[in-house]
Each structure stands twice: as C-alpha cells, then as structure tokens.
Amino acid sequence: MMMQITKPVSFENVVSMEDLSAQDVLSFIHEASDFKAGKQIELKRPVYAANLFFESSTRTHTSFEMAERKLGLQVVNFDPSNSSLSKGESMGDTIKTFQAIGVDVMAIRDRKNEYYKDLIADPNVHVGIANGGDGSGQHPSQSLLDMMTIYEEFGHFEGLKVAIVGDLTHSRVARSNMEVLTMLGAHVYFGGPKKWYTEEFAKYGEWLPIDELVSQMDVMMFLRVQHERIADDENGAFSAEKYHAMYGLTEDREQMMPEHSIIMHPAPVNRGVEIADSLVECDKSRIFPQMANGVFVRMAIMTSLLRYRDLVKEEY
C-alpha cells in the first residue's frame, strides 16, 4: 500500500486501532513525519493537557508529555498515588474534575481492559482522550509509532513479513499490531512459547519456531516478558536463561537474519531475555529510533484531538 498525502485527521478520541482505517493510519504516519521534519502548529488559545497514568510507564508517559510540550500545550501534573482516587473517587469523576478546571486533552493508561468505553460513552465527558494503553488490550500510539518505523525503513507494508515474538497473551502491542499490519497488507507470523499462541492470534497468522522465523522475516518484533502480569495468573519459576535460549534473539540467530531485516521491541527490553544484550543497539536494531518516533506520532495524535475541538489556528 503506497503512502498517500491526505487531509490531516481529526478525531474526538484515539483509543483503539480498531477505530482506524488503513488511510487513517497512513495519515497519522504522514503527519508524524511532517512533525519530525519540523512542522509546527499555532493554537487559537492556551490549551491544557494532563497525563493520567494509573499504571507504571516511562516511555509512553514522558513521550506524551514531550509531544504536548512540543505542540505548545501547558501540561497539568498528576500523581495517582497522591490523588483522590485513594479516597475512593472514580476514574470518571477524576476525568471530569480535570475537565472542569480547564483541561482540554489527556492521555490515560489503566490496567483495566477497555477502561475508556465508559468514559467516551458518558455524555458529560468532553475532554479528548488518547489511550496510553489499557491492560492487555490496545496501545494505539505504540502501534502507530511501530508502523511509522517500519514505513521509514521499507516505504511500504504490502507483502512484508513481520514476526511478533514473545509474551503474546499479555501484550496489547501484539493485538494492536497484528490487526493493523494485516489491514495494511503485511503478512504476520508469531513466535515464542506456543502456550501463549491462542486462536485469537491464529486468525492473523501462523506460529513458527524462532529458528525458522529469523531467516525469513523482514521485521522481527520482540515483546517484553511481562513478569508483573504473569505473576497474577501463572505459577512456576521463570528462567530468563532458558527463555532466551529457546525463544530469544541470540547472536547466532541474528546472524541468520536477512541483511535488510530489522529488529524491533516496544521496550522496556529485558536484556538477555528477549534480545541478547549485544544486539539491543546493533545495526539492525530500531529500538531507540522507535522511541524517537513515538514523540512525533503522539504529536500527531494530540493534534487530531485539538483539530476536532477547533483549537488549531494554523499549521506550517
């Protein structure tokens, strides 16, 4: 699918990749690329943003804040551990509190899958919501920055072979990416412990052993083993060494990869588990460029929320 220059997108909320068409995804990539090249916007009035992260985050949280500041938004601080949530206040009332004091847009992350459904269905919630991740559900900004990184590398999606390897069951990245990659014309494959490969994933691609994947794929996308979620629903000790030997990208496996292929990971990386420590920043790795692209993608997402609310005066 070739990139098309289209009218910039305008969304009331950006909460799930399921809400986006292929053209929407390409439009977000295009606008993010424009921001990366130096595009700026002028706002009609002072605009306020808040980032409500009820689950730990480094990259997504700081990336949204950097995106907001680059756009000229004023960011209102929020610390969930010192908020009225500890007194029993609901998430909905917390959102409405920020809305009442003048916040226009916000990024939210929560452990509950689809937490956003009640918020966007509430007629009294008008603030623009960007989903920063919901449990093991969706992670649209991560998915879009992944798509931007792949597009920068190959210039297309049609026919690309992309393997998603690792902790599929607990990964919102896997779910978002398998859907959008298929929609864009790529061929999706899966790897890692087969117990994590369920019918949900089988609908989008086949499972192959890691040693078969590495020699065939254009993109090897590894997922973090989410110890904090596994501990909630599985028993037994986890062996990092055993996992790396059986399912990780070892130096020997990296040597089997095609010359043009790339390595991706949403991070944080468990070095020596999903990927050998020596390969995290190797020539094929795009892990840190993914993070850099995340700022520009989130600028595009927040701008789409501002456009919907008629808060953008000029773009140049």
C-alpha positions in Angstrom: 0.0 0.0 0.0 1.6 3.2 -1.1 1.7 6.3 1.1 -0.8 8.9 0.1 -0.8 12.6 1.2 -4.2 13.2 2.7 -6.0 15.7 4.7 -4.8 15.6 8.3 -7.0 13.5 10.6 -9.4 14.8 13.2 -10.7 12.5 16.0 -12.8 13.1 19.1 -10.8 10.4 20.8 -8.0 8.0 19.8 -8.5 4.9 21.9 -8.2 1.8 19.7 -6.6 0.8 16.4 -9.9 -0.9 15.6 -11.4 2.6 15.1 -8.8 3.5 12.4 -8.9 2.7 8.7 -5.8 2.0 6.6 -6.0 5.5 5.3 -6.2 6.9 8.8 -3.1 5.0 9.8 -1.2 6.3 6.8 -2.4 9.9 7.5 -1.1 9.6 11.1 2.3 8.4 9.7 2.4 11.2 7.2 1.6 13.9 9.8 4.1 12.4 12.3 6.7 12.5 9.6 5.9 16.2 9.0 6.4 16.9 12.7 9.7 15.1 12.5 10.7 17.3 9.6 9.9 20.4 11.6 6.2 21.1 11.2 4.6 23.4 13.8 1.1 24.4 14.8 -0.3 27.6 16.2 -3.1 27.3 18.8 -6.2 29.6 18.9 -5.9 29.9 22.7 -3.9 28.4 25.6 -4.5 24.7 25.6 -4.1 22.4 28.6 -3.2 18.7 28.8 -3.0 16.1 31.5 -1.4 12.6 31.6 -3.3 10.2 33.9 -1.2 7.1 34.1 -2.6 4.6 36.7 0.0 2.0 35.7 3.7 2.5 35.6 5.3 3.9 32.4 8.5 5.6 31.4 8.4 5.8 27.6 4.7 6.4 26.9 4.2 8.8 29.7 7.3 11.0 29.0 6.8 10.7 25.3 3.2 12.1 25.5 4.4 14.9 27.8 7.2 15.8 25.4 4.8 15.7 22.4 2.4 18.0 24.3 5.1 20.5 25.2 6.5 20.5 21.6 2.9 21.4 20.5 2.8 24.3 22.9 0.4 22.8 25.3 0.6 23.5 29.0 0.8 20.3 31.0 -1.0 19.9 34.3 0.8 17.4 36.6 -1.0 14.4 38.0 0.3 11.8 40.6 -2.2 8.9 41.1 -0.6 8.0 44.4 -1.5 11.4 45.8 -4.9 11.8 44.2 -8.4 11.5 45.4 -8.5 8.0 43.9 -7.0 6.9 47.1 -10.1 8.3 48.8 -12.4 6.3 46.6 -13.0 8.7 43.7 -13.9 7.0 40.5 -11.8 7.4 37.3 -14.8 9.1 35.6 -15.1 11.7 38.3 -11.3 12.3 38.2 -11.6 12.9 34.4 -14.5 15.3 35.0 -12.5 17.1 37.6 -9.7 17.8 35.2 -12.2 18.8 32.5 -13.9 21.2 35.0 -10.7 23.0 35.8 -10.0 23.5 32.1 -8.0 20.6 30.7 -8.7 20.1 27.0 -7.0 16.8 26.2 -5.4 13.9 28.1 -3.5 10.7 27.7 -4.7 7.9 30.0 -3.3 4.5 30.9 -5.0 1.9 33.1 -4.7 -1.8 34.0 -8.4 -2.4 33.1 -9.0 -3.5 29.6 -11.3 -1.1 27.7 -11.4 1.4 30.6 -12.2 4.1 28.0 -15.5 2.7 26.9 -17.4 4.1 29.8 -15.7 7.5 29.5 -16.4 8.0 25.8 -20.0 6.9 26.3 -20.6 9.4 29.0 -22.3 12.5 27.5 -20.7 14.6 30.2 -17.2 13.8 29.2 -16.0 16.2 26.5 -12.2 16.2 27.1 -10.2 14.5 24.3 -8.8 11.1 25.3 -5.7 9.4 23.9 -5.4 5.8 25.1 -1.9 5.3 26.5 -2.6 1.6 27.0 -5.4 -0.5 28.6 -4.4 -3.7 30.4 -3.7 -6.3 27.8 -6.0 -4.6 25.2 -5.0 -1.7 22.9 -2.0 0.6 22.6 -2.7 2.8 19.6 0.2 5.2 20.0 2.7 2.4 20.2 1.2 0.7 17.2 1.3 3.8 15.2 5.0 4.5 16.1 5.8 0.9 15.1 4.1 1.4 11.7 6.0 4.7 11.2 9.3 3.0 11.9 8.5 0.1 9.5 7.4 2.6 6.8 10.5 4.7 7.2 12.6 1.5 6.6 10.7 -0.1 3.7 8.5 2.6 2.2 5.5 0.2 2.1 3.7 -2.5 4.0 2.3 -4.7 1.2 3.9 -8.2 1.3 6.2 -7.5 4.2 6.8 -10.5 6.6 6.6 -9.4 10.2 7.1 -11.8 13.1 5.7 -10.9 16.6 7.6 -13.0 19.1 7.2 -13.4 22.8 4.6 -12.8 25.5 1.5 -12.7 23.2 -1.1 -13.4 25.9 -0.3 -10.3 28.0 0.6 -7.9 25.2 -1.5 -5.0 24.0 1.2 -4.3 21.4 0.7 -7.8 19.8 -3.1 -7.2 19.5 -2.9 -3.7 18.1 -0.1 -4.6 15.6 -1.4 -7.8 14.3 -4.7 -6.1 13.3 -3.1 -3.0 11.7 -0.3 -4.9 9.9 -2.9 -7.2 8.3 -5.1 -4.3 7.3 -2.0 -2.6 5.6 -1.2 -5.7 3.6 1.7 -7.3 5.6 2.0 -11.0 6.4 2.0 -11.6 10.2 3.7 -14.5 11.9 4.1 -15.4 15.6 6.8 -17.0 17.8 7.6 -17.6 21.4 6.1 -20.1 23.9 3.3 -21.8 22.0 1.1 -21.8 25.1 0.7 -18.0 24.5 -0.4 -18.5 20.9 -4.2 -18.8 21.1 -7.0 -18.8 18.5 -7.1 -15.0 18.9 -3.7 -14.9 17.2 -4.2 -17.8 14.8 -6.8 -15.8 12.9 -4.0 -13.4 11.9 -1.0 -15.6 11.2 0.8 -18.9 11.9 3.2 -19.8 14.7 6.7 -20.9 13.7 9.8 -21.8 15.7 12.2 -18.9 16.2 14.9 -20.5 14.2 12.6 -20.6 11.1 11.3 -17.1 11.6 14.7 -15.3 11.8 15.8 -16.4 8.3 12.5 -15.4 6.6 11.3 -12.2 8.2 11.7 -8.6 7.1 10.8 -7.5 10.7 11.5 -9.3 13.9 9.3 -7.7 16.6 10.0 -8.9 20.1 7.8 -8.5 23.1 8.8 -8.0 26.7 8.1 -10.9 29.0 5.6 -9.2 31.4 6.6 -10.7 34.8 4.1 -8.4 36.6 1.2 -9.9 34.6 2.4 -13.5 34.5 2.7 -13.4 38.3 -1.0 -12.8 38.5 -2.2 -15.8 36.5 0.6 -18.4 36.3 2.6 -20.5 38.7 6.1 -21.7 38.4 9.5 -20.0 38.3 10.6 -18.2 35.2 14.1 -18.8 33.9 15.5 -15.9 31.8 18.4 -18.1 30.5 16.0 -20.9 29.4 13.6 -18.4 27.7 16.5 -16.6 25.9 17.9 -19.9 24.6 14.5 -21.2 23.4 12.8 -18.1 22.1 15.1 -15.1 22.3 17.2 -13.3 19.7 20.7 -14.7 20.3 23.8 -13.6 18.5 23.7 -16.8 16.4 20.1 -16.2 15.4 20.8 -12.6 14.5 23.4 -13.9 12.0 20.6 -15.9 10.3 18.5 -12.8 9.6 18.4 -11.3 6.0 20.7 -8.3 5.5 17.8 -5.9 5.0 15.8 -7.0 8.0 15.3 -5.0 11.2 14.8 -5.7 15.0 12.0 -4.0 16.9 10.9 -4.0 20.5 8.3 -1.8 22.3 10.6 -1.6 25.4 11.5 -1.8 28.1 13.8 -4.6 27.0 14.8 -7.4 29.3 18.3 -7.6 28.0 19.5 -11.1 27.7 15.9 -12.4 27.8 14.0 -11.3 24.6 17.2 -10.0 22.9 20.9 -10.5 23.6 22.4 -7.5 25.4 24.9 -7.0 22.5 22.0 -6.8 19.9 19.8 -4.2 21.6 21.7 -1.4 19.8 23.2 -3.3 16.9 23.0 -2.1 13.3 19.7 -3.9 12.7 18.1 -2.6 15.8 15.4 0.1 15.6 14.5 0.1 19.2 15.7 3.6 20.1 14.5 5.1 16.8 11.1 3.7 17.7 11.1 5.7 20.9 12.1 8.8 19.0 9.3 8.3 16.5 6.9 7.9 19.4 7.1 11.6 20.2 6.2 12.6 16.7 3.3 10.1 16.5 1.9 11.4 19.8 2.2 14.9 18.5 0.0 13.8 15.5 -2.5 12.0 17.9 -2.9 15.0 20.1 -3.1 17.4 17.2 -6.0 15.2 15.8 -7.8 15.8 19.1 -7.1 19.5 19.0 -8.4 19.7 15.4 -11.6 18.1 16.3 -12.1 20.7 19.0 -11.2 23.5 16.6 -8.2 24.6 18.7 -5.7 24.7 15.9 -5.3 28.1 14.3 -2.6 27.5 11.8 -0.2 24.7 10.6 3.1 25.4 9.0 
